[in-house]
C-alpha cells in the first residue's frame, strides 16, 4: 500500500498545450517556461489562462483522496493505522497534534491558493496587463473570484472565521492579521460568488472549470451552513458548554441578526440554482421501480464517466462542478477502497451505523430486532443501498481477472462459512476478509466495502486500471436539499415535500406524505445522509446541526457473517453464496480495538496549529484548545 500518491490533472495537460501554442518560439528559446517573468504572464492570453488554470490544482482530487472525510464521520472507518484519522475521531487533536489534515482544506494550502487568486484579480483589474479581450478578462476574473470563494469556504467550514486577505502580500508586509468575524467571512464569500456569477453569466467553459451556476451553488451551500445551529451563537451556546465559554463567539457565528432572514436568504439562493439548472430525473410524480432507482443512483455517481451496464450518461447533467480525470495510473479510487480479495486496499469501509440507516423498500425503518430483517438484512432495502454498499453475497466484478479462478460466482465474501475439505468440515474465511487466502492485510474490519464511485464496468479491474468517474464538487441535488432544509425551517412544508419526494421517486422510494416541523426535519436529515453519502457532506452536516455527539461520537459497528450448513447440505470449494445450502447469521458488533471514537465539542472546529499562531500573534485559537 502506498502512503503518498501524486496526481496529474486533465486541465494541466490542457494548459501546457495552450502555452506551447500561444507563445512565440523565440521567446521560449530565450526564457525557460518555468522562469517566465511575472509581468509577462499578464501580457499573454495563453500564459494568463495557464496561471488561472493552475489555481484549480488547489482543488486536488476533491474527495477521491486515499483518506476520505467520510472516515471522520459515521459513514466509514479508515482501515489503515497511523494516518491521524483515529486522533480526530477520538477527539484528542490539538494545536500541536493536528491529526489528519488533507491538502483540500489545510490552512496553509488554502491560503497559498488564495494568494494566487488575489494576484489574478489585482493584475486583471489593474492597468499593467496587456489583455485586450474583455470576454477573456471577465472569464479569468470570474474564475478567480469563484476559486477564492471556494478556498475560503473550505477554511470557514473547518475553522470558523479566518483572516480575510484580499491582496497579494509582499515579504515586507505585516503578516500579523486578526481573524475576521464569521459574519464578515460569509459576506466576503457570498460577494465573491455573486461577482463570479455576474462575470461568468452566459459563458460556457470547458468541463472541469467553473460557471455562473457553480458560483450560485457554492453560495447556496455557504448560506445554508450560515443559517444552521452551530453558527447561531444563541443556539450554539445553549447546546454546548465549550462554545458558551468561548470569549470570542463572533469568530464562529452570528451574535445578532434575524435568523429567519438567514434561512430565507439560503432558500432564495438554493431556488436560484433550481431555476437555472436541470438536475437528473427530478420531475417524477411517482416512484420508479427498485431496479431503475438503483440504476439512477449509480448513474449519478458515475457522472458520465463509466460505460458499465445500466449506466445512463445523461446523469452527467446532475454535475455542476466536477473534477474529471484522464488515463493516469495513480487515479484508482477503486483500488483505494475496493475489496482485498481483488487486491485492493479497503481504505474507507462503510460502518454498520450507515448500513443500518438505509430504509426498507416500503419506507419503513430497518431494525435488527425485527426477525425478518435480521434473517435477511440485505433484502428489500432502499435501492440506493445496492448502488452504495458491497455486502456479503453481493455480486461484483469478475474476480478471475485479478485473483485467479477462485470465485466463479464473483460475489463479495466477508463472512466465515462451513466448507467441505475431503470428508471434513472446515471453517473457510471469505476471500474479502482479513483472513483471506488472497490478501489478508488490506481487508475490511467492518464487513462492508464501498460501491458508490467505484466503476462497476467489469472491464475495469480496480487493482490494475484507473477509472474515469468524476468527483462532484457541486451537484444539483445538493441545492435541492438545501432548498428543502430552508423551506422546513421556514415552515413551508408543501415546497419541502414536493422536492423531497422528487428525490425519493427517482430513487424508487415511496412518498413522504406529511409531518410537523420536527418530524420533517428528521426525515430530511435522513434523506440527505443517504443521498449525499461519501460526498463530503455528512461531516459538515452533523456539526452544523450540532448533532455530532449522537452521530459522529458513536462507537463504530461492524457486521459478523457466518454460514453454517443446513441439514443434509454441503458445499466444497469454490464457495459461493447460497441460502439453500447455508443458514446465514448476521451479528452486528460494536468494536473499539481498531478505533475508539469519542466526541468532544471542541471538534466542532479544527484547531489552528501552534506554528500558525506563532507566525501570527493576532490569530486567536478556537474554543476548547
C-alpha positions as CSV (number, residue, x, y, z in Angstrom):
1,X,0.0,0.0,0.0
2,X,1.4,3.4,-1.0
3,X,1.5,6.1,1.6
4,X,1.8,9.1,-0.8
5,X,0.1,9.5,-4.1
6,X,0.7,12.2,-6.7
7,X,-1.9,13.2,-9.3
8,X,-1.8,14.7,-12.7
9,X,-5.0,16.6,-13.8
10,X,-6.7,16.9,-17.1
11,X,-6.5,20.7,-17.1
12,X,-2.7,20.6,-16.5
13,X,-2.3,18.9,-19.9
14,X,-4.7,21.4,-21.5
15,X,-2.9,24.5,-20.4
16,X,0.6,23.1,-21.2
17,X,-0.6,22.8,-24.8
18,X,-2.1,26.2,-24.6
19,X,1.2,27.7,-23.5
20,X,3.1,25.8,-26.2
21,X,0.8,27.1,-28.9
22,X,0.3,30.6,-27.6
23,X,3.9,31.7,-27.0
24,X,6.3,32.8,-29.6
25,X,9.2,30.3,-30.4
26,X,11.9,32.9,-30.0
27,X,10.5,33.9,-26.5
28,X,10.6,30.2,-25.4
29,X,14.1,29.8,-26.8
30,X,15.3,32.7,-24.6
31,X,13.4,32.1,-21.4
32,X,12.7,28.7,-19.9
33,X,8.9,28.2,-19.3
34,X,9.4,27.7,-15.6
35,X,11.2,31.1,-15.4
36,X,8.8,33.4,-17.2
37,X,8.9,36.9,-15.6
38,X,5.7,37.6,-13.7
39,X,4.9,40.8,-15.7
40,X,5.0,38.8,-18.9
41,X,2.2,36.4,-17.7
42,X,-0.4,39.1,-17.8
43,X,0.6,40.3,-21.3
44,X,-0.1,37.0,-23.0
45,X,-3.6,35.5,-23.0
46,X,-2.3,31.9,-23.1
47,X,0.0,32.5,-20.1
48,X,-2.7,34.3,-18.1
49,X,-5.1,31.4,-18.8
50,X,-2.3,28.9,-17.7
51,X,-1.8,30.8,-14.5
52,X,-5.5,30.7,-13.6
53,X,-5.8,27.1,-14.7
54,X,-3.0,26.1,-12.3
55,X,-5.0,27.5,-9.4
56,X,-7.5,24.7,-9.9
57,X,-4.8,22.4,-8.6
58,X,-5.8,23.6,-5.2
59,X,-9.0,21.5,-5.6
60,X,-6.7,18.5,-5.8
61,X,-8.8,15.3,-6.5
62,X,-11.7,16.5,-4.4
63,X,-12.9,13.7,-2.2
64,X,-11.1,11.0,-4.0
65,X,-8.1,11.2,-1.7
66,X,-6.9,7.9,-0.2
67,X,-8.2,9.1,3.1
68,X,-11.7,10.4,2.9
69,X,-13.7,12.9,5.0
70,X,-16.3,10.1,5.3
71,X,-14.0,8.3,7.8
72,X,-14.2,11.1,10.3
73,X,-18.0,10.8,10.2
74,X,-20.5,8.0,10.8
75,X,-20.2,6.9,7.2
76,X,-16.9,4.9,7.1
77,X,-13.9,3.8,9.0
78,X,-10.3,4.1,7.7
79,X,-8.7,0.7,7.7
80,X,-5.0,1.6,7.9
81,X,-3.4,2.8,11.2
82,X,-1.1,5.8,11.9
83,X,-2.7,8.3,9.5
84,X,-4.2,10.6,12.1
85,X,-7.8,9.9,11.4
86,X,-8.1,8.0,14.6
87,X,-6.9,11.0,16.5
88,X,-9.7,13.1,15.1
89,X,-12.3,10.5,15.9
90,X,-11.0,10.2,19.5
91,X,-11.2,14.0,19.9
92,X,-7.6,14.2,21.0
93,X,-6.3,16.6,18.4
94,X,-4.8,19.9,19.5
95,X,-2.6,22.8,18.3
96,X,0.5,20.6,18.3
97,X,-1.2,17.3,17.3
98,X,-3.4,18.1,14.4
99,X,-4.1,14.6,13.3
100,X,-5.2,14.1,9.7
101,X,-5.1,17.2,7.5
102,X,-6.0,17.0,3.8
103,X,-4.5,19.3,1.2
104,X,-8.0,20.2,0.0
105,X,-8.8,22.1,3.2
106,X,-5.5,22.6,5.1
107,X,-4.9,26.1,6.4
108,X,-1.6,26.8,4.6
109,X,-2.6,25.1,1.4
110,X,-5.8,27.2,1.1
111,X,-4.0,30.5,1.7
112,X,-1.4,29.6,-0.9
113,X,-4.2,29.3,-3.4
114,X,-6.0,32.4,-2.2
115,X,-2.8,34.3,-2.8
116,X,-2.8,33.2,-6.4
117,X,-6.5,34.3,-6.8
118,X,-5.6,37.7,-5.3
119,X,-2.7,38.1,-7.8
120,X,-5.1,37.3,-10.6
121,X,-7.7,39.7,-9.5
122,X,-5.2,42.5,-8.9
123,X,-3.5,42.0,-12.3
124,X,-6.7,41.8,-14.3
125,X,-8.2,44.8,-12.5
126,X,-5.1,46.9,-12.9
127,X,-3.8,48.8,-15.9
128,X,-0.5,47.0,-16.3
129,X,-1.8,43.9,-18.1
130,X,-1.8,43.5,-21.9
131,X,-5.0,41.6,-22.3
132,X,-7.4,43.3,-24.7
133,X,-10.1,40.6,-24.9
134,X,-12.6,41.8,-22.3
135,X,-14.5,38.5,-22.5
136,X,-11.4,36.6,-21.6
137,X,-10.6,39.0,-18.8
138,X,-14.1,38.6,-17.4
139,X,-13.8,34.8,-17.6
140,X,-10.5,34.7,-15.7
141,X,-11.7,37.2,-13.1
142,X,-14.9,35.2,-12.7
143,X,-12.8,32.0,-12.2
144,X,-10.5,33.7,-9.7
145,X,-13.4,35.1,-7.6
146,X,-15.1,31.6,-7.6
147,X,-11.9,29.8,-6.6
148,X,-11.1,32.3,-3.9
149,X,-14.7,31.9,-2.5
150,X,-14.2,28.1,-2.6
151,X,-10.9,28.1,-0.8
152,X,-12.3,30.5,1.9
153,X,-15.5,28.4,2.2
154,X,-13.3,25.4,3.0
155,X,-11.4,27.3,5.7
156,X,-14.6,28.7,7.2
157,X,-16.3,25.3,7.3
158,X,-13.4,23.8,9.2
159,X,-12.1,26.7,11.3
160,X,-14.8,29.3,11.5
161,X,-13.8,32.9,10.9
162,X,-10.3,33.3,9.5
163,X,-8.3,36.3,8.4
164,X,-9.7,37.8,5.2
165,X,-6.8,38.5,2.9
166,X,-7.9,40.2,-0.3
167,X,-4.5,41.3,-1.6
168,X,-1.2,39.6,-2.5
169,X,1.2,40.2,0.3
170,X,4.8,41.2,-0.2
171,X,7.6,40.0,2.0
172,X,7.8,43.4,3.6
173,X,4.2,43.4,4.7
174,X,3.0,42.8,8.2
175,X,1.6,39.3,8.5
176,X,0.0,39.7,11.9
177,X,-3.6,39.8,10.9
178,X,-6.7,39.4,13.1
179,X,-9.4,36.8,12.5
180,X,-12.3,38.3,10.7
181,X,-15.7,37.5,12.2
182,X,-17.7,34.6,10.9
183,X,-20.3,37.1,9.6
184,X,-17.6,39.0,7.7
185,X,-16.3,35.8,6.2
186,X,-19.7,34.8,5.0
187,X,-20.3,38.2,3.4
188,X,-17.0,38.1,1.7
189,X,-17.6,34.6,0.3
190,X,-21.1,35.5,-0.9
191,X,-19.8,38.6,-2.6
192,X,-17.1,36.6,-4.4
193,X,-19.8,34.1,-5.5
194,X,-22.0,36.9,-6.8
195,X,-19.1,38.6,-8.6
196,X,-18.2,35.3,-10.2
197,X,-21.8,34.6,-11.3
198,X,-22.1,38.0,-12.9
199,X,-18.7,37.8,-14.7
200,X,-19.4,34.2,-15.9
201,X,-23.0,34.8,-16.9
202,X,-23.9,33.1,-20.2
203,X,-20.4,31.7,-20.6
204,X,-19.8,28.1,-21.2
205,X,-16.3,26.9,-20.1
206,X,-14.7,23.5,-20.7
207,X,-15.6,20.6,-18.4
208,X,-13.8,20.9,-15.0
209,X,-13.9,24.7,-15.0
210,X,-16.4,26.8,-13.1
211,X,-19.5,28.5,-14.2
212,X,-22.1,31.0,-13.1
213,X,-24.2,28.1,-11.9
214,X,-21.3,26.7,-9.8
215,X,-20.9,30.1,-8.1
216,X,-24.6,30.1,-7.3
217,X,-24.4,26.6,-5.9
218,X,-21.4,27.4,-3.7
219,X,-23.3,30.4,-2.4
220,X,-26.3,28.2,-1.6
221,X,-24.0,25.8,0.3
222,X,-22.4,28.6,2.3
223,X,-25.7,30.2,3.2
224,X,-27.4,27.0,4.4
225,X,-24.4,26.4,6.6
226,X,-24.5,30.0,7.9
227,X,-28.2,29.6,8.9
228,X,-27.6,26.4,10.9
229,X,-27.5,25.9,14.7
230,X,-23.7,25.9,15.0
231,X,-23.4,29.4,13.7
232,X,-26.3,31.0,15.6
233,X,-24.5,31.8,18.7
234,X,-27.6,31.9,21.0
235,X,-28.5,28.4,19.9
236,X,-24.9,27.1,19.9
237,X,-24.3,28.4,23.4
238,X,-27.4,26.6,24.7
239,X,-26.2,23.3,23.2
240,X,-22.5,23.4,24.1
241,X,-20.7,24.5,27.2
242,X,-17.5,24.7,25.2
243,X,-19.0,27.3,22.9
244,X,-20.8,29.1,25.7
245,X,-17.4,29.6,27.5
246,X,-15.6,30.9,24.4
247,X,-14.7,34.6,24.8
248,X,-14.8,35.3,21.1
249,X,-18.0,33.8,19.7
250,X,-18.0,36.3,16.9
251,X,-15.4,34.1,15.2
252,X,-17.7,31.1,14.9
253,X,-21.2,32.5,14.3
254,X,-23.7,35.3,14.3
255,X,-24.1,37.3,17.5
256,X,-27.1,39.3,16.3
257,X,-29.5,39.5,13.3
258,X,-32.6,37.8,12.2
259,X,-32.1,34.1,11.8
260,X,-35.3,33.7,9.8
261,X,-33.8,36.1,7.3
262,X,-30.7,33.9,7.1
263,X,-32.9,30.9,6.3
264,X,-34.8,32.9,3.7
265,X,-31.5,34.0,2.1
266,X,-30.5,30.4,2.0
267,X,-33.8,29.3,0.4
268,X,-33.6,32.1,-2.2
269,X,-30.0,31.1,-3.1
270,X,-31.0,27.5,-3.5
271,X,-34.0,28.3,-5.6
272,X,-31.9,30.3,-8.0
273,X,-29.8,27.1,-8.6
274,X,-33.0,25.1,-9.0
275,X,-34.3,27.5,-11.6
276,X,-31.1,27.8,-13.5
277,X,-30.0,24.1,-13.5
278,X,-31.8,20.9,-14.5
279,X,-30.5,18.0,-12.5
280,X,-31.4,14.4,-13.4
281,X,-34.9,12.9,-13.4
282,X,-36.3,15.3,-10.8
283,X,-39.7,15.9,-12.4
284,X,-41.2,12.5,-11.5
285,X,-44.6,12.3,-9.8
286,X,-44.4,8.7,-8.7
287,X,-41.6,6.3,-7.7
288,X,-39.7,4.3,-10.3
289,X,-39.0,0.6,-9.9
290,X,-36.4,-0.6,-7.5
291,X,-34.2,-1.6,-10.4
292,X,-34.5,1.8,-12.0
293,X,-33.9,3.5,-8.7
294,X,-30.7,1.7,-8.2
295,X,-29.6,2.4,-11.8
296,X,-30.5,6.1,-11.5
297,X,-28.4,6.5,-8.3
298,X,-25.5,4.6,-9.8
299,X,-25.6,6.7,-13.0
300,X,-25.4,9.9,-10.9
301,X,-22.4,8.5,-9.0
302,X,-20.7,7.6,-12.3
303,X,-21.3,11.2,-13.6
304,X,-20.9,10.2,-17.2
305,X,-17.5,8.6,-16.5
306,X,-18.5,4.9,-17.0
307,X,-19.6,2.6,-19.8
308,X,-20.7,-0.1,-17.4
309,X,-24.0,-1.8,-17.6
310,X,-27.2,0.1,-16.9
311,X,-25.4,3.4,-16.6
312,X,-27.2,6.4,-18.1
313,X,-24.7,9.0,-19.4
314,X,-27.4,11.7,-19.2
315,X,-27.0,11.6,-15.4
316,X,-23.9,13.8,-16.0
317,X,-26.4,16.7,-16.2
318,X,-26.5,16.4,-12.4
319,X,-23.0,17.7,-12.1
320,X,-22.5,21.5,-11.7
321,X,-18.8,21.4,-11.0
322,X,-16.7,18.2,-11.0
323,X,-13.1,17.0,-11.2
324,X,-12.5,14.9,-14.4
325,X,-9.6,12.6,-14.9
326,X,-7.5,11.3,-17.7
327,X,-5.8,7.9,-18.0
328,X,-3.3,8.2,-15.2
329,X,-2.2,5.1,-13.3
330,X,-2.4,6.8,-9.9
331,X,-6.1,7.7,-10.1
332,X,-7.5,4.5,-8.8
333,X,-10.4,5.2,-6.4
334,X,-11.4,1.5,-6.7
335,X,-8.0,0.3,-5.6
336,X,-8.1,2.6,-2.6
337,X,-11.4,1.3,-1.4
338,X,-12.3,-1.9,-3.1
339,X,-12.2,-5.5,-1.7
340,X,-8.9,-7.0,-0.7
341,X,-9.9,-10.3,-2.4
342,X,-9.5,-8.3,-5.6
343,X,-6.1,-7.0,-4.5
344,X,-7.5,-3.6,-3.4
345,X,-6.8,-1.6,-0.3
346,X,-10.2,-1.4,1.6
347,X,-9.3,2.1,2.7
348,X,-12.6,3.7,3.7
349,X,-15.1,1.0,4.6
350,X,-18.8,1.5,5.4
351,X,-19.7,1.1,9.0
352,X,-22.8,-0.7,10.3
353,X,-24.2,2.6,11.6
354,X,-24.6,3.8,8.0
355,X,-25.8,0.4,6.6
356,X,-28.5,0.1,9.3
357,X,-29.9,3.6,8.4
358,X,-31.0,2.5,4.9
359,X,-34.8,2.1,5.0
360,X,-36.7,-0.9,3.8
361,X,-38.1,-0.6,0.2
362,X,-41.5,0.3,1.6
363,X,-40.1,3.3,3.5
364,X,-40.2,1.7,7.0
365,X,-37.1,1.6,9.1
366,X,-34.7,-1.3,9.2
367,X,-34.4,-2.8,12.7
368,X,-32.2,-5.7,13.9
369,X,-34.9,-6.6,16.5
370,X,-37.3,-7.4,13.6
371,X,-36.8,-11.2,13.0
372,X,-37.5,-10.9,9.3
373,X,-34.9,-8.1,8.9
374,X,-32.3,-9.9,10.9
375,X,-32.7,-13.1,8.9
376,X,-32.2,-11.3,5.6
377,X,-30.7,-7.8,6.3
378,X,-29.7,-7.1,2.7
379,X,-33.1,-7.8,1.1
380,X,-35.7,-5.2,0.1
381,X,-33.7,-2.2,1.1
382,X,-33.7,1.4,-0.3
383,X,-32.4,0.9,-3.9
384,X,-29.6,3.4,-3.2
385,X,-28.2,0.8,-0.8
386,X,-27.3,-1.5,-3.6
387,X,-25.5,1.2,-5.5
388,X,-23.5,2.3,-2.4
389,X,-22.6,-0.7,-0.3
390,X,-20.9,-4.0,-1.1
391,X,-22.1,-6.6,1.4
392,X,-21.6,-10.3,1.9
393,X,-23.1,-12.1,-1.1
394,X,-23.3,-9.0,-3.3
395,X,-22.5,-9.6,-7.0
396,X,-19.3,-7.8,-8.1
397,X,-16.7,-7.9,-10.9
398,X,-15.1,-11.0,-12.5
399,X,-12.6,-12.0,-9.8
400,X,-10.5,-14.2,-12.1
401,X,-9.2,-11.1,-13.9
402,X,-7.1,-10.3,-11.0
403,X,-7.2,-13.1,-8.4
404,X,-7.5,-16.3,-10.3
405,X,-10.3,-18.7,-10.8
406,X,-11.2,-18.9,-7.1
407,X,-14.7,-17.4,-7.2
408,X,-16.7,-18.2,-10.4
409,X,-19.8,-16.6,-8.8
410,X,-18.0,-13.2,-8.5
411,X,-19.5,-12.4,-5.1
412,X,-18.3,-10.4,-2.1
413,X,-17.2,-12.8,0.7
414,X,-16.9,-11.0,4.1
415,X,-18.0,-13.9,6.3
416,X,-16.8,-17.3,7.6
417,X,-18.5,-20.4,6.1
418,X,-18.6,-24.2,6.5
419,X,-16.9,-25.8,3.6
420,X,-16.1,-29.5,2.8
421,X,-12.4,-30.4,2.5
422,X,-12.3,-34.0,1.7
423,X,-14.5,-35.6,4.3
424,X,-14.0,-32.8,6.9
425,X,-15.9,-29.6,7.5
426,X,-13.6,-26.7,7.7
427,X,-14.1,-23.0,8.6
428,X,-13.5,-21.1,5.4
429,X,-12.7,-17.4,5.8
430,X,-14.1,-15.4,2.9
431,X,-11.9,-14.1,0.2
432,X,-12.7,-10.5,1.2
433,X,-12.0,-10.8,4.9
434,X,-8.8,-10.2,6.9
435,X,-8.3,-13.9,6.9
436,X,-8.4,-14.0,3.1
437,X,-6.1,-16.5,1.3
438,X,-5.6,-13.9,-1.4
439,X,-4.5,-10.8,0.6
440,X,-5.4,-10.5,4.3
441,X,-3.7,-7.3,5.4
442,X,-5.9,-5.0,3.4
443,X,-9.2,-6.5,4.4
444,X,-12.2,-4.6,5.8
445,X,-12.7,-4.6,9.5
446,X,-16.4,-3.7,9.2
447,X,-17.6,-6.5,6.9
448,X,-18.6,-4.0,4.2
449,X,-17.0,-2.3,1.2
450,X,-17.7,0.8,-0.8
451,X,-19.6,0.6,-4.1
452,X,-20.5,4.2,-4.8
453,X,-18.0,6.0,-7.1
454,X,-16.3,2.7,-8.0
455,X,-16.8,1.9,-11.6
456,X,-18.9,-1.3,-11.9
457,X,-17.7,-1.8,-15.5
458,X,-16.5,-5.4,-15.5
459,X,-13.6,-4.4,-17.7
460,X,-12.2,-2.0,-15.1
461,X,-10.1,-4.1,-12.8
462,X,-9.6,-1.7,-9.9
463,X,-6.2,-3.1,-8.8
464,X,-4.8,-2.6,-12.3
465,X,-6.8,0.0,-14.1
466,X,-7.6,3.7,-13.5
467,X,-11.2,4.8,-13.6
468,X,-12.8,7.9,-15.2
469,X,-15.5,8.7,-12.6
470,X,-15.6,12.4,-11.8
471,X,-15.6,13.9,-8.3
472,X,-18.8,16.0,-7.8
473,X,-17.7,19.2,-6.0
474,X,-21.2,20.6,-6.6
475,X,-24.2,18.8,-7.9
476,X,-27.8,19.9,-8.5
477,X,-29.4,17.7,-5.8
478,X,-27.3,19.3,-3.1
479,X,-29.0,22.6,-3.9
480,X,-32.4,20.8,-3.9
481,X,-31.7,19.5,-0.4
482,X,-30.6,23.0,0.7
483,X,-33.9,24.3,-0.6
484,X,-35.8,21.6,1.3
485,X,-34.0,22.3,4.5
486,X,-34.6,26.1,4.4
487,X,-38.2,25.5,3.5
488,X,-38.7,23.2,6.5
489,X,-37.1,25.8,8.8
490,X,-39.4,28.5,7.3
491,X,-42.5,26.2,7.8
492,X,-43.1,26.0,4.1
493,X,-43.8,22.2,4.2
494,X,-45.5,22.0,0.8
495,X,-42.4,23.0,-1.1
496,X,-40.2,20.8,1.1
497,X,-42.4,17.7,0.5
498,X,-42.6,18.4,-3.3
499,X,-38.8,18.4,-3.7
500,X,-38.1,15.7,-1.1
501,X,-40.4,13.3,-2.8
502,X,-38.9,14.0,-6.2
503,X,-35.5,12.8,-4.9
504,X,-37.2,9.8,-3.4
505,X,-39.2,8.9,-6.5
506,X,-36.0,9.0,-8.6
507,X,-34.5,6.5,-6.1
508,X,-37.5,4.2,-6.2
509,X,-38.7,5.1,-2.7
510,X,-42.3,6.0,-1.6
511,X,-43.5,9.5,-0.9
512,X,-43.4,11.2,2.4
513,X,-47.0,12.3,3.0
514,X,-46.9,14.7,5.9
515,X,-45.3,15.7,9.2
516,X,-44.8,18.5,11.6
517,X,-41.6,20.6,11.5
518,X,-39.6,18.3,13.9
519,X,-40.7,15.2,12.0
520,X,-39.9,16.6,8.6
521,X,-36.5,17.9,9.8
522,X,-35.6,14.3,10.9
523,X,-36.9,12.8,7.7
524,X,-35.0,15.4,5.6
525,X,-31.7,14.8,7.5
526,X,-32.0,11.1,7.0
527,X,-32.7,11.6,3.3
528,X,-29.6,13.9,2.9
529,X,-27.5,11.3,4.8
530,X,-28.5,8.6,2.3
531,X,-28.5,10.7,-0.9
532,X,-25.2,12.5,-0.3
533,X,-23.2,9.7,1.3
534,X,-19.4,9.8,0.7
535,X,-19.7,13.3,-0.9
536,X,-18.0,15.2,2.0
537,X,-21.4,16.4,3.3
538,X,-22.0,14.3,6.5
539,X,-19.1,15.5,8.5
540,X,-20.1,19.1,7.9
541,X,-23.8,18.5,8.3
542,X,-23.7,16.8,11.7
543,X,-21.5,19.6,13.0
544,X,-23.6,22.5,11.7
545,X,-26.8,20.8,13.0
546,X,-25.0,20.2,16.3
547,X,-25.9,16.5,16.4
548,X,-22.3,15.3,16.3
549,X,-22.3,13.8,19.8
550,X,-25.1,11.3,18.9
551,X,-23.8,10.6,15.4
552,X,-20.1,11.1,15.0
553,X,-19.4,10.2,18.6
554,X,-20.9,6.8,18.4
555,X,-18.8,3.7,18.6
556,X,-18.3,2.0,15.2
557,X,-20.3,-1.1,14.5
558,X,-19.3,-4.0,12.3
559,X,-21.1,-7.0,10.9
560,X,-20.1,-10.6,11.5
561,X,-21.4,-13.1,9.0
562,X,-21.5,-16.8,9.5
563,X,-22.7,-19.5,7.2
564,X,-23.4,-23.0,8.6
565,X,-24.6,-26.0,6.6
566,X,-28.3,-26.8,6.6
567,X,-29.2,-30.3,7.5
568,X,-28.2,-32.6,4.7
569,X,-26.5,-29.9,2.7
570,X,-22.8,-29.4,1.9
571,X,-20.5,-27.4,-0.4
572,X,-16.9,-27.9,-1.5
573,X,-14.6,-25.3,-2.9
574,X,-15.1,-22.8,-4.5
575,X,-17.5,-21.3,-2.0
576,X,-20.4,-19.2,-3.3
577,X,-23.4,-17.6,-1.5
578,X,-26.3,-20.0,-1.4
579,X,-29.2,-19.7,1.1
580,X,-30.5,-23.1,0.1
581,X,-27.3,-24.7,1.4
582,X,-26.4,-22.4,4.3
583,X,-28.1,-20.9,7.3
584,X,-26.6,-17.4,7.4
585,X,-26.5,-15.4,10.6
586,X,-25.7,-11.8,10.8
587,X,-24.4,-10.3,14.1
588,X,-24.0,-6.6,14.5
589,X,-21.0,-5.9,16.7
590,X,-19.6,-2.8,18.4
591,X,-15.8,-2.7,18.3
592,X,-13.3,-0.3,19.7
593,X,-10.0,-2.1,19.2
594,X,-9.3,-0.6,15.8
595,X,-10.8,2.8,16.6
596,X,-12.3,4.2,19.8
597,X,-14.5,7.1,18.9
598,X,-15.4,9.8,21.3
599,X,-17.0,13.2,20.7
600,X,-15.7,16.4,22.4
601,X,-17.4,19.7,21.5
602,X,-14.1,21.3,20.6
603,X,-14.1,19.2,17.5
604,X,-16.9,21.4,16.1
605,X,-13.9,23.4,14.8
606,X,-10.4,22.5,13.8
607,X,-7.5,23.9,15.9
608,X,-5.1,26.4,14.4
609,X,-1.7,24.9,14.6
610,X,0.9,26.2,17.1
611,X,3.1,27.2,14.1
612,X,0.4,29.4,12.6
613,X,-0.3,31.1,16.0
614,X,3.5,31.6,16.4
615,X,3.7,33.2,13.0
616,X,0.6,35.4,13.5
617,X,0.3,36.6,17.1
618,X,-3.1,38.1,16.3
619,X,-4.6,34.7,15.5
620,X,-6.9,33.7,18.4
621,X,-7.4,29.9,18.9
622,X,-10.7,28.1,18.5
623,X,-12.8,27.0,21.6
624,X,-11.6,24.1,23.6
625,X,-8.0,24.2,22.5
